[in-house]
Amino acid sequence: PHFDTQIKQYCRNLTVKEDIPVEDAISDLMDWLVANIHICSTQLTQAMFNELLEVLWDLLLENINIIITSDKQISPNCYKQIFRAINILYDFFYNDGDGLSLEKIKKQ
């Protein structure tokens, strides 16, 4: 499947798996990101790779936003789970300053 379809499903899993630790709920997404980002980092120029990171970050946030604004059945625990997942993704994409800049991450 196309990567935006995969990301949509991984984001949806955050609402379905609210009763497990966030690290487990987000593990499929993180595994997918690590594998695909590693491949891309070896095949793309740095500028193109940075652009890809920005597109992925935007796509993740867009999908999460769609989920939380369109699903009226989301529980308070699910919102907490999603917030924790966003923090994990934030750390992943920032990568201790070697990934996206804070400016690009926070623009959303």
C-alpha positions as CSV (number, residue, x, y, z in Angstrom):
1,P,0.0,0.0,0.0
2,H,0.9,3.6,-0.5
3,F,2.7,5.2,2.5
4,D,-0.1,7.6,3.3
5,T,-2.5,4.7,3.6
6,Q,-0.1,2.9,5.9
7,I,0.4,6.0,8.1
8,K,-3.4,6.5,8.3
9,Q,-3.8,2.9,9.6
10,Y,-0.9,3.3,12.1
11,C,-2.5,6.5,13.4
12,R,-5.9,4.9,13.7
13,N,-4.3,2.1,15.8
14,L,-3.6,4.7,18.5
15,T,-7.3,5.0,19.1
16,V,-8.0,1.3,18.9
17,K,-5.1,0.4,21.3
18,E,-5.7,2.9,24.0
19,D,-5.7,0.2,26.8
20,I,-2.0,-0.7,26.2
21,P,1.2,1.3,26.8
22,V,1.7,4.0,24.2
23,E,5.0,2.5,23.2
24,D,3.2,-0.7,22.2
25,A,0.4,1.1,20.5
26,I,2.9,3.1,18.4
27,S,5.4,0.3,17.8
28,D,4.2,-0.7,14.3
29,L,4.3,3.0,13.2
30,M,7.8,3.4,14.7
31,D,9.1,0.2,13.1
32,W,7.7,1.4,9.7
33,L,9.3,4.8,10.1
34,V,12.7,3.5,11.1
35,A,12.8,1.0,8.2
36,N,11.6,3.5,5.6
37,I,13.5,6.5,6.8
38,H,16.7,4.4,7.0
39,I,16.3,3.3,3.3
40,C,15.6,6.9,2.2
41,S,18.5,8.3,4.1
42,T,20.9,6.2,2.1
43,Q,19.2,6.9,-1.3
44,L,18.3,10.6,-1.1
45,T,20.4,13.8,-1.0
46,Q,20.3,15.5,2.4
47,A,18.0,18.2,1.1
48,M,15.5,15.7,-0.3
49,F,15.7,13.6,2.8
50,N,14.9,16.6,5.0
51,E,12.0,17.4,2.8
52,L,10.7,13.8,3.1
53,L,11.0,14.1,6.9
54,E,8.9,17.2,6.8
55,V,6.3,15.7,4.6
56,L,6.0,12.6,6.8
57,W,5.7,14.8,9.9
58,D,3.0,16.8,8.3
59,L,1.2,13.7,7.1
60,L,1.3,12.1,10.6
61,L,-0.1,15.3,12.3
62,E,-2.7,15.7,9.6
63,N,-3.9,12.1,10.1
64,I,-3.9,12.4,13.9
65,N,-5.9,15.7,13.6
66,I,-8.5,14.1,11.4
67,I,-8.9,11.3,13.9
68,I,-9.4,13.5,16.9
69,T,-11.7,16.0,15.2
70,S,-13.9,13.5,13.3
71,D,-14.3,10.7,15.9
72,K,-16.7,11.9,18.6
73,Q,-16.3,8.6,20.5
74,I,-12.7,9.2,21.6
75,S,-12.3,8.7,25.3
76,P,-10.1,10.9,27.5
77,N,-7.7,8.1,27.8
78,C,-7.4,7.9,24.1
79,Y,-6.6,11.6,23.9
80,K,-3.8,11.0,26.5
81,Q,-2.5,8.1,24.4
82,I,-2.5,10.3,21.3
83,F,-0.7,13.1,23.1
84,R,2.0,10.7,24.4
85,A,2.4,9.3,20.9
86,I,2.9,12.8,19.4
87,N,5.6,13.4,22.0
88,I,7.4,10.2,20.9
89,L,7.1,11.2,17.3
90,Y,8.3,14.7,18.2
91,D,11.5,13.2,19.7
92,F,11.9,10.8,16.8
93,F,11.7,13.5,14.1
94,Y,13.8,16.0,16.1
95,N,16.4,13.3,16.7
96,D,18.4,15.3,19.3
97,G,18.8,18.1,16.8
98,D,19.9,15.9,13.9
99,G,16.4,15.6,12.4
100,L,13.8,18.3,11.6
101,S,14.4,21.7,13.2
102,L,12.2,22.7,16.1
103,E,10.8,25.4,13.9
104,K,9.6,22.9,11.3
105,I,8.2,20.6,13.9
106,K,6.3,23.3,15.8
107,K,4.9,24.9,12.7
108,Q,2.0,22.5,12.8
